[in-house]
């Protein structure tokens, strides 16, 4: 069992993979832990989507899932995007304009 805690927005902000381990566990009973968090069987691997970052969430209805949100581009990605935009504009101008 995996123990998780969430914030007010259902984001998982704490994960413990061995909550009952005698050495590395949390030193609490299941009843004590259930007051502050939840137990899940597994956490899925996120899908990598270009330009997005994943946020692990938990709700009683959906269990554990990822929400994908836009992320800020890196400097390299910004430069590549600008270069592509300039190339598109140059091509359009050579072909008789943007319209």
N, C-alpha and C positions, 0 to 999 in steps of 0.2 A: 504494500500500500504506500502511496505517496501522499504526504501531507502538504496542503497549500493554504495560504492566507491571501485574502483579497482586500482591496481598498474599496472606497465608496463607489467607484466607477466600474467595479467588477474586474479590475486588472489584478492579475496574480503578482503579488509583490514579495512572496516568500514561498520557497519550495524546499522540502526536506524528503529525501528519498529513503531514509532509514529511521523513521521517527521512534521506533521501538527497539532499536539496536542497543544492547547493554553498554557498549562503549561510546558510540557516536550518536546515540539517540537523544531525544529531548528530555528523557527522565520523567515523563508524565504518562498518565493512563489515557486510553482512548476517550473516555468521558471528559477528561480535563481538556484535551486537545480540541474536541468537537465544539467547545464553547467559542473558540477563537478562529477556527478554520474548518477545512473540509478534507475528506479523504477521497482520492481518486485512484483508479486502477492503473492508468497510464496517461502520459502526456504525449500527444502526437508531435512528429517532426514538422516544422514549418515549411511551407513552399516558398522558394526564393522567387520573388517577382521584382523585375527591374524597376527602380524608382520608388519602391515601397519598402517599408519596414514592418515587422510583425510585432504584435502586442498580444501576449498570452492573457486570455480572459477565462472566467468561469462563471456560469450561472447554473442554477438548479435545473432549468429547462434544457439547456444546451450542453451541459457538462463543461469540459475543457475544450477551448477552441482558440483560433488565432483571428485577430482583426488586423487587416492590412491597411496601413495609412501611408500617405505620401511622405517621402523624406526629402530633405534638402539635398540638392545635387552637390557632389564634390567639385572642387575646382577643376579637375580634369574633365569631368562630365559637362560642366558649364562651358569649357573651352571647346570641347567636341561639338556641343550643340550650337555654339556660335559659329564655328567653322562650317557646319552643315547649313546653317541659315544663310551665311555669306555665299556659299557655293550655289544654293538654290536661287538666291537673288541675282547672282552673276549670270547664271544660266537663263533665267527669265529675261534679263536685260538683253542678252545676246539674241534671244529668240523673238524680240520685238516688244518687250515690255512685260509688266506684271499682269496686265489685263488681257 
